[in-house]
Structures are given as C-alpha cells and as structure tokens.
Amino acid sequence: MQDSMEISMILQKISKKYDKNVVINNFSYDFEKKGLYVLYGASGSGKTTLLNIISGASSFDSGEVTIYDKTYENIVDYSFVKKYISYITQNNYFVDYLTVKENLELCSGIKDNIIINQYLKKFKLEDKINSYPNELSGGEQQRVAIISALLQKKEIILMDEPTSSLDFENKKILIDLLNEMKQSILIICASHDQKLIEQADEVIDFSNLCSKVQTNKKSTIPNAMKSKNKFLFKYMIKNIYYKNREKKSSFYLAVVFVVILLLLYLCFDYQTKIEKGLIEKHGINFVRYVCSDLDNYCDSYLQSNKAIDNIFPYNGNANNYSTFLNYNTTALMLPFDANLVPNYEDMLLYGSYYENKNDIILGYNVAKKLGDNLEDLINEEYDILLSDGGHEFRIVGILKPNIDSPYLKAMHPSFNLDDYEYLNSEFTEKYKNKEILLNNLTAIGDNSVYMIAFFDNTDDLYKFYNYKDSNIMPLGMEAGFLDFAKMIEFLQYYSYPLIIFAFFIVIIFYFQMQFIINKYREHILSVYNYYGYSWKNIMLSYMLVSILQMVIIFILSFITSIILLNIFNSMNFLEFDLFLIDYKNTLLLFLLLIILSVIFTMYETIKLKKTGWINAIKGGDDLL
C-alpha cells in the first residue's frame, strides 16, 4: 500500500435494500487518495450497488458517504461528485454519431490533438481516432472510456467488471494500465477476475464484509475540472447527418407534411384563387367598383392609385326600374383602347377592334339574327335605341360563339356573352354626366355610379382593389365564375376535415416516431450528462437541434409541395389554379409544429433527469 494515508472517501454504516432484500448492511470503509481497490464477491452481493451509491446513481437507506469535504445522507449529489468521479460500467458511454476524437473532445473540453493523440498512442488506439464507437471492440471501448476519465483529470475512477467482456490480450492491456494509473489516482473496481485481484492494493470481500478503521488524516480536495458550460449544439447537430442515423421516420413525416400542405392549398379561399388567377393568369387589368362621388367620378382617388383609365359601363348604370322602357338598357361595353384588352384577337370570329367611337362589336347570337353569312356583316350599319335616343353604329367585329373568355366574364359577370352588343368606352363617355345619371341612368343609387378602372401593373391593381374609402367600393371578381366557386367550396367542405384528421395523424406519428427512438435518445442525452454537462445545457441544445430538424423537414416538405403545386397548376385543366399557397396557415402550422417539438423535448429531458443517467444508459446500451 502507498505511503500516503490521505483519505478521499469515507463510507459509514451504509445500508441498502430493494423491497425486502437487503443488499448492503451497515457497511463502513475508508478509501485513500491513491490505489487500486477491488470489490470481490458473487453476483448480487452488492458490489455494483455500492458503486452506484458512491457515484450518486442510486440512493441508500441509512449511513453517510463523505467525499472530500462533502457528507451525504440518502443520496450522493451527482452534480458535485461528477467533478471528481468517473464511473465506467460495462455499458457504452459514447455518443454514437461522434468519432472517438470528438467524444474525447466533448467530455474533456480539450481540443489539442497532440494531447489526445498522446493518450490514444499510450493506450494503443492511435489508429482509431476517426472511428465511431460502434466500430470499436469491447476492450477498445473500455480504453477510450478510461482516456476520457484521464483527460477530465478525474481523481476517482469507479469500474464495474472492467475485464468481463475482454479477451486475454485486451485484459492484459487494461490490467497493466490500471496498475500504472493507481500510482496517481483512486480506482475502485467491482470484479471477480483473479488477475485483477492480484494487482489490487486492497481487496474488499463482499461475502465477508469488513470495516477499515478510520484514520485521523484529513482529506485534501484536489483541483477538480470545472463544470462544462460549453454549448452542446455543435456536437448534437452532427446527429442530423450521421450516416447510420435512421432516416425513414423523417421521410414519412415529410410525406405527411406534403399531403397536409397540398390539402391546405386546395382549400385556400376560392375568391382569392379566382382573383389571383384572373389577374396573373388571364391578364385582368381592371377593377369594377361603385363610386359615390358623382362630381369627379372618383378620378382623384384613381390618380392617387395610378389608374391609367376610368371608363363608364352603359349597362351597369342604365335605368332598369321599369319593364316598359323601349330603349336598350343592357348593351355591354369594352375599352376603346385595344391595348387594355389582352389577346383581343382571340375573342373575334370576324372583323377587328374599334377604330372610332361609333364602332360596335356584336355577340355571336346577336349577329346570327342579322343573317347567316356573318363575315358579310362587317362594316354594315347597326341601329340601336339607347336612353338618349337612337344611334347608328358600324359593325367592326363579331365574337366567337359560346365565348368563354375569363376577361369578358370578369368584366360582365352573370351575362351570356353571345347575346349582347358591345359599345366602346369612347362612346359611353358622354353618359358620364351627373344630370343624365340622376335623371334616367343611375340604377345603383341616387348618389352612386358603376365604373371600371384600369391599371398597367398588378401592384397598383391590388392596391386599389384593397382600397379603403367611404366613396369607393371595389366589387369582387368572382361573380362571373360561380361554377368554379361552387366546386372549390365543395372541395373545401370535404378537405378541411381531412386537414384536421391529417394533422392529428401528424401529431400521433410524430410522438410515435419520438417514442420509437426514445431509448436511443435517452442513452445519448445521458452520456452528455455523464460527460459532465448540466441538464439545462442538454435541454437547450437538444431543443435547438429538434427545432432545426423540424425546420429542415418542414422546409423540404414545403419546397416539395410547391413543386407539386406548380405541376398540378400547369396542367391547365381549369381556368384557374386549383392550388394556391396559403402563407398564413402554413406559418401557423409551422409554429404549431415547433411548439410541439419544444414541449416534447422539455418533457423528455425532465423525465430523463428523474430517471437518472445510469439507468438510461443501461436501458439504451443495446441500441448502439
């Protein structure tokens, strides 16, 4: 035994029982600061239980444990003793997605490759520096665990059956190392290996427990390694791209997210879909609105909103109170400027667009009433009685039959476009007169007029469409597309319940996925705690990694849903995009998933803290 008689640990009358089975009874012993102590005895005699008590992994029923200047009853404070004690069991104490070098860096806080390489060379492991723990043999894992304890400058090493799973060569290497290490630190081993017993300074026979007389020497507290406050995030994040990490669950979760997002975009407000489709897909460049300012017809508001034209629809303002009126109250209209009507040539069966204000375009059914040879009608005269008398027009164009132009339907909703004449805005400008309106045209109200404003870019159009003023009331664009609206409403009626159901499936799937890998995660988080990191640090880092993982899965799902959305919309089987991104609800879904992830990580870490690091390590060891 060494000359020094300094004491590092005193056990006084320690007792422990499980249910009614007494495992340790009234055990007392003094451990000096250096030396190799072997706890000898049959399985179940209490050797491992004593190591658990010393390390703070297990409580005890009575007695006292004094480690340096701290005395404990009932349970040793692991947060204190982990500064001095390293407990190496037969279990795996490594983070599997970190290399040997990274594990040693993590547990010791040392990033000096020279020091780490020196230890690895000494323990004959220099070629394993970039290997992963599951690529090491049992003996190699034991030696790496010892290196981690030495790098942390631990004064006491507890070992549970360190040679039980080793072959002859590895066993000899380990015993030689322990024999060397005992010259400077305290090593307590639970073992029945005869070779190890032969090298022990003291053998404590648990089949016949003895007590060593307490000395009067005072213990000297060594310079323990400082608690690790280093952020764990950069180490934990390696798990996301670790080559052996199970990835199918994340893939399935992403697929479910894609389905939910597509359902969400399918259910997006039909009015917005129509408006967006008309403006961006069909080139709608106007807003129908009601103006309550008859003095200037809201021109000042339009100028501030950068309107390029403000036209007066005859049919929208013609007096239709009486069924006995002889003049035409339903003549539709189009802008005189052909530049305001995109692809107007595609609307025409014969003829061309307006050149003079007394030019008129006829719907197909109106033209058929004038004769069968429609092409001959071009440049013919056409008389029509309007509110201010009869007018003579020149036919310049005839629309295609059964015309289904989104542009015309948006301008003239609820009309059969084949059955009407089309005046031009240059001609109807003369009706834009307050006296005429109040006497025989206004049908909207005594102080209101129906108008159409045109814009040369969608930003200005959207701005005016959402304009808030008591004199202006923009009218919705969806009125001419009720069939599409009804279809979308029908899809929404059935899709929203599907979204809710799918989201519950996501929650169930997420928790099931978490619980499946729970043992593995508990093991890894417990290794971090074993390495000396606080549960607060572990929880925060784990939370951030979980959030990042959720963000990655969700972003990939979102990108995939956008790609599929564009593929579906590009098929053009509808006049409008069936799927439209709902940013607001997408963001809400994303935030809900983040909150779910945070709650789960907090719950799991708190539960694991109560379980204890050693139990979690033992429970998850076979997963690595």
Beta strands, then each sheet from edge to edge (+ up, - down):
strand 1: 7-18
strand 2: 21-32
strand 3: 35-40
strand 4: 62-67
strand 5: 70-72
strand 6: 85-88
strand 7: 156-160
strand 8: 186-190
strand 9: 202-205
strand 10: 286-291
strand 11: 309-311
strand 12: 332-334
strand 13: 348-351
strand 14: 359-362
strand 15: 381-386
strand 16: 389-399
strand 17: 421-424
strand 18: 449-454
strand 19: 472-474
sheet 1: 2+ 1- 4+ 5-
sheet 2: 6+ 7+ 8+ 3+ 9+
sheet 3: 11+ 18- 10+ 19-
sheet 4: 12+ 17+ 14- 16- 13+
sheet 5: 12+ 17+ 14- 16- 15+
end
